[in-house]
Amino acid sequence: MQSRRHQRVRELLKRVIGEAIRCEIPISDAGLVSVNDVGLSGDLHSAIVFVSILGGETQQAKGLALLNQHQKRIQELVGHTVVLKYTPHLKFAFDDSIARGNRVLGILEELEQSNPPS
């Protein structure tokens, strides 16, 4: 179980990183980028930022590439905004949990249609 401080730092990073992305990367280049979650190491030295990007597969790939290109600048902005002993090293990962959830819901719906309740 995570400590209360750890959870607060994760939520703060999520908000600050989202704001930094909005300031640094235009929507026309990367699409609409949303920070879904931040996975933070126990020592707060590294963080994996899970993002979803609204658009097609090519725009999602381009958006993730732009995030990785601007990683140092985003990390710098986070370091200026969030006061921690160490600024976490950021890594960006595409979060496809929404698509997987929709797929599961579709399968459940198909099962309900093929086996109606008695």
N, C-alpha and C positions, 0 to 999 in steps of 0.2 A: 504494500500500500504506500502511496506517495504521501509525503509530508504536505502540510498546508502551504508552506513556503514554496515548495516545488510546484504545486498546482497554480499558485498565484503567479510565479515567474513564467510558467508555460502560457497562461492566459495573457499576461502582459506582452510577452514576446509575440504571440499570435496577433494581437492588435497592432503592435508597433511595426512588425514585419509587413502586415497587410497595408498599412499606411505608407511605409517606405516603398513598397512595390507600386502603389498608385502614383506616388510622386516621381519615381524614376523611370518607369516603363509605360509608354503610352498604350492605351487600349487598342489603338489601330494597329500597333505592331504585334502585341502578344495576345490579344483577345482579352476577355474579362477574366482576370486571375483572382481566385478566392483562396485564402489560406484556411484550410479546414482544421488542421491540427498541427501541433508542434511536439515532436518527440524529443525530450530533453534527457541528456545523460545525468546520472546521479551526482556527478561533480560539477555540473553546469558548464562544462567546457565545450560541449558540442551539442548541436541540435539538428534534427531532421525536420524540415518544413514540408508538410504534406499540402499540396496545392491541387485545386481543380481548375481547369481552364475551359471556358465556354467557347465552343467552336468545333470545327472538324478536326480530324486527326493531324492534318498538316499544320493547322494553326496551333494545336496543342503541342506538337513537337517543336514548332518555332518558339512558342511561348516558354517552354521549359528550357530551350537553348538560351534564350534571352535572359532568363532568370539566372542560369549558371554563369553567363557572361557578366552580369551585373552583381554577382554574389558578393564581391569585395566591397562595392559601394553600398549595397544594402546592409551588409554587416557593419560597415562604418557608421551608417545612419543609426542603426540599432545601438551601437556602442555609445553614441552621443546622447541618445534618448534614455536608454535604460542604464541605471547606475548599478553595476555589479562589479565584483572584483575582477572577473574575466568576462570578456564578451564572448559568447558561445560561437564556435565555428559553425557556420550554416551550410547545410546541404539541402538541396531541393529535390523532392520526389513527387511524382505524379500520383494523385490519390484517385483511384478508380472505384472507391467504395460505393458511390452513388449508382454507377452503372451495374455493379455486382448486385446491389440491393434491388434495383429494378428488374434484373434478370431473375432473381429469386422470387419476387412478387409475381412476375409473369408465369413462372413455373407453377407456383401455388394456384394461380388463377386457372391455368390449364387443367390442373388436377381437380379443382372444384367443378369445372364444367364437364369433365369426363365422368366424374363420380358424384352425381347430385345427391344431397342428403336425403335420407329416407324418412 
